[in-house]
Amino acid sequence: MLDERQVKAIEAFAKGSTITDVAKAAGVSRNTIYEWIKIEEFMAEVGKWQQEFIYQAQGRLKVAAKDAADEVIKLLKQGKYEKTRLSAAYDILDRSLGKATTRIENINPNDKDNVPVDILEQELIEFNNE
C-alpha cells in the first residue's frame, strides 16, 4: 500500500519532474526516491499516472484540433502575405497527404514574399483579435 508521500511523488513523476523536484513534492530525500524506484508497486503506479496524463493531454489536443485547423485554413484564405498563404497550403497538404510537399529552405532575402517569423506571428495575433 502506498502512503501519501509516495502518491505525491508519483504525481510529480507523472508530470515529468526531476528526481530533485519529486523529492521536494513528496517531502523526502532524493535517496528515498531512489529507494522507492526499486519498488515494483511504486513504479507500476508511476506508469499508470503517466499514461493517464498522456490520455488527458491527447484529449485536450483533439478538442483543440478543430480550432487549429480553422486557423490554418483562415491563413490559407486570408493571409496578408503570399508566404503565409503558401505555408498554410503546405501544412494542409503535408498533414492530409503525408508530407507530399517539399519546402525551399533558401529563399532569396530580397524576395518581397520572404516574410520574417515575427511578421507571421504578428499576423496570427491580428487574426486572433478580429
C-alpha positions in Angstrom: 0.0 0.0 0.0 1.3 3.4 -1.0 1.5 6.2 1.5 0.6 9.9 1.0 4.2 10.9 0.3 4.6 8.2 -2.3 1.4 9.3 -4.0 2.7 12.9 -4.2 6.0 11.5 -5.6 4.1 9.5 -8.2 2.1 12.6 -9.3 5.3 14.6 -9.7 6.9 11.8 -11.7 3.9 11.6 -13.9 4.2 15.3 -14.7 7.8 14.8 -15.8 9.5 16.3 -12.7 13.2 15.7 -11.9 14.2 13.5 -9.0 15.0 16.6 -7.0 11.6 18.1 -7.7 9.9 14.8 -7.0 11.7 14.6 -3.6 10.6 18.1 -2.8 7.0 17.5 -3.7 6.9 14.4 -1.5 8.8 16.0 1.3 11.5 13.3 1.3 15.2 13.0 0.4 16.4 12.1 -3.1 17.8 8.9 -1.6 14.3 7.9 -0.5 13.0 8.5 -4.1 15.8 6.2 -5.4 14.7 3.5 -3.0 11.1 3.9 -4.0 12.0 3.5 -7.6 13.2 0.0 -6.8 9.6 -0.9 -5.6 7.6 -2.6 -8.3 4.2 -1.4 -7.0 5.5 2.2 -6.9 6.8 2.1 -10.5 3.7 0.4 -11.7 1.7 3.3 -10.3 4.0 5.9 -11.9 3.4 4.2 -15.2 -0.4 4.3 -14.7 -0.3 8.0 -13.8 2.0 8.8 -16.7 -0.4 7.1 -19.1 -3.4 9.0 -17.7 -1.6 12.3 -18.1 -0.9 11.3 -21.8 -4.5 10.4 -22.4 -5.7 13.7 -20.8 -3.3 15.7 -23.0 -4.3 13.8 -26.1 -8.0 14.6 -25.3 -7.2 18.3 -24.9 -5.3 18.3 -28.2 -8.1 16.6 -30.0 -10.6 19.2 -28.8 -8.2 22.0 -29.9 -7.5 20.4 -33.3 -10.6 21.8 -34.9 -9.7 25.4 -33.8 -6.1 24.8 -35.0 -7.3 23.6 -38.4 -9.7 26.6 -38.7 -6.8 28.9 -38.0 -4.6 27.3 -40.7 -7.5 27.4 -43.2 -8.1 31.1 -42.3 -4.4 31.8 -43.0 -4.7 29.9 -46.3 -7.6 32.0 -47.4 -7.0 35.4 -45.8 -3.2 35.5 -45.1 -1.8 39.0 -45.8 1.4 37.7 -47.3 1.8 35.1 -50.1 4.4 33.3 -48.0 1.8 32.9 -45.2 -0.8 31.5 -47.5 1.8 29.2 -49.1 3.0 27.9 -45.7 -0.6 27.3 -44.7 -1.2 25.4 -48.0 1.9 23.3 -47.5 0.9 22.5 -43.9 -2.6 21.4 -45.0 -1.2 19.3 -47.9 1.5 17.7 -45.7 -0.9 16.8 -43.0 -3.6 15.4 -45.3 -1.3 13.7 -47.8 1.6 12.8 -45.5 4.5 15.1 -46.4 3.7 15.3 -50.0 5.3 18.6 -50.4 8.8 20.0 -50.0 9.8 23.5 -49.0 12.5 25.6 -50.4 14.7 26.4 -47.4 17.0 29.0 -49.0 14.7 31.9 -50.1 16.2 35.0 -51.6 16.3 37.6 -48.8 15.4 40.3 -51.4 12.1 38.5 -52.2 9.2 40.6 -51.1 7.3 37.4 -50.1 10.1 36.2 -47.8 8.4 37.3 -44.5 10.3 37.1 -41.2 8.8 34.9 -38.5 8.0 37.9 -36.3 5.7 39.3 -39.0 4.0 35.9 -39.3 3.5 35.9 -35.6 2.1 39.4 -35.7 -0.4 38.4 -38.4 -1.6 35.5 -36.3 -2.1 37.8 -33.4 -4.1 40.2 -35.7 -6.3 37.3 -36.8 -6.9 36.2 -33.3 -8.0 39.7 -32.3 -10.6 40.0 -35.1 
